[in-house]
Structures are given as structure tokens and as C-alpha cells.
Amino acid sequence: MLEMKNRISSFARLQKQSLKPVVQTSTGGKTSLIFKPVKRVGIYVPAGRAPLFSSLFMAAIPAIEAGVQELAVCTPPGKDGCADKFVLAAAQMCGIKKVFRIGGAQAIASMAFGLEGILEPVDVICGPGNAYVNAAKMAVAGMGIRIDVPAGPSEVLVIADETADAAFVASDMLAQAEHGEDSAAICICASSEIARQVANQLESQLSALPQSNAAWKSIPKWGRIWIAKDAQEAINAANTVAVEHLELMVMDAGKLLPQIRNAGAIFVRTAEAFCDYGMSGGNHILPTGAAARSWGGVSVQTFGKWVYVDEISEAEQVRLAKKTALLARMEGLEAHARAAEQRSKEKRVEK
């Protein structure tokens, strides 16, 4: 756990470099774009099928690096009524003192609207969950509560050619399939031969998993192996599906990479499982259900907003008044025009 925390922290600190103010100076003024962290963040940590303490690290560490002051965690209790010990350990390692034994949609509502005298409403809700948790997050987002990403049932798409190790491909598909019975695992193959190899490995490796593993239900429903006529067709399919995890198990992965437009995260001849446990420093809280067309994964920037700051000298405001008023009247906004003209009335231009 400590190595996971350290690797995620290291990459999050590097991300902070992108938060430097952007400043443009012009005659008589200055415009800045400044990053401001939110004050409170609520983290949802799934624990129904498996206690995902790793998700707590993925949310808490970037939030802390962003400058968030208050963190609260909601996680479903176990059958004994207690929160998972590993989730509690991860919370302690991140300095989080508030952990609530609440799960499902009610946890999202509690963080969004608060619990009187117990939990204040948060500014951002972060963390993965099942379809109900995701639906609750999308519902509160429609009410103006900010969320990290739409993160429902997990999914992976592997593009594999003849150079791919079929055993690797199958194991990576099963790794995502075991998240839940609605998790999707897809492979797009360059030939019927690699497709056959992957299918054989998938069957063999699945049979070796315990019957209680969710992959036994998700693979029959959402496990798919397709054959593409060429690399371009595979890339087009990947961009259309906009999957959460996209693995490029191909020889020319470097050439294909620039063509990928829609994916929560891309893995170049690399097992996605390493990212799930922070070994790459990346983040596994990613958009699902084709949301990767417009959303990216969680990062330091998830936990703040960019604020514009305008500074214009009095003299420059006098010079800009007529131009601004003219533009305002072109749009039919008379009060805007007069507000600009007020700056030029009986004002002495600075030398």
C-alpha cells in the first residue's frame, strides 16, 4: 500500500506543474487564469464485491496535491457492520479522519446534500461504483453538484495482432470482467488465428477461476472477440466505443497511438492491472459507457477550477469605453454599453 501511495503521489506532484497561472500582459492591463482548489471533496469507495482501497488512494492523493482542505469518505459496511480494515488503513495513510459507513445511492446523496450536524455538502464527489452509484452521481450532477467522471461498470477493449501473447490478452480481459457481472471485455483481433488463440485462453483461464468470480457471469454476457479487416477498422471501432481501458497489444502501437481519440486510459503493450494498483502512477478512476468521448480520467485538475482575473488600468478603461459600448449596443445590451461609458465620464486619462 505504501508503494502504491508513493507512486501515485509522485505523479500527482508532477501534475501540479500544469496548475501554474497563465498570464497575458498588455498595454494598460493584465489577464490571468488561476487554478483554485475546491474546499471539500467526498470520496466514494466501493466495498460490496471487493473493498477497493486503491480507489481511495486514486481520489484522495490528487485532491490533497491540488490543495483540497477537507476530505470525507463513504464506503459500504461489511456484514459485521464495520468498514473494511484496508479502506480504513488507506484513509489513515492519507490523513482522512471522516469515514462514513454508507453505501450506494444514499452515500452519493449524503455527500451531495450533507447530513445535518454530521457531514457538510462537498464540492466534488469522486470515486467509482456500480450502475446505481453512477446513476446517483449523474443525478446530482444535473443539480449542479460536480462529479469526477461517469464511472459505472468496468470495461476493457484490447486490440491484438499476431505479436500479442494470447494468454496476456485473455488474462487482461478477465481482470476487468471480474469487477462485476455487467463488466465488458472485448478483443479486436487482426486475424482469425489470434482470435482463436485468445478464445482458447479465455476459456481455459476462466475455467481456472473460482465459480464465485464475477467473470463467470460477465464474460458470457459482455465478453466479445471480433476480427477487424485492418488496423484502421480497429482504431475506428475503438474511437466509436470510447472504452474505459484500451490496450494496444500490437507491434506498431506507437504508430496507432496518435490515432486514438477516445479512451479513458491507453495501455501500450502493458497490463491494465498495473495501473489499477498505482504501479504506473496513473489513475484508475476513468469514464465508462462511452463517456470517454468527452471526459478524461481523474487528475489533480479534477479537484479545482480555473478562475479568470482581469486587471485594466483606469486610463485603459477610458480608452476602451467607446469600443465596448459600441459592441454592447450591437448585441442590444444598453446597460452594458452605459456601464462601459461610465468609465469615460469626467475621467482624466493617466499619462
Protein Blocks (a to p, Z undefined) as FASTA:
>chain_A
ZZmmmmmmmmmmmmmmmmpccddddehiacdddddddfbdcddddfklpccfklmmmmmm
mmmmnopabdcddddddfkopacfklmmmmmmnopabdcddehjllmmmmmnopehkacc
dfbdcddddfklmmmmmmmmmnopacfbdcddddddddddfkbcfklmmmmmmmmmmnpm
kbccddddfbfklmmmmmmmmmmmmmmpcfklmklmmmmmmgccdddfbfklmmmmmmmn
opabdcddbfklmmmmmmpmbdfbdcehiafklmmnopnopafbdceehllmmpccddfk
lmgccdddddddfklmmmmmmmmmmmmmmnopaklmmmmmmmmgopacdZZ
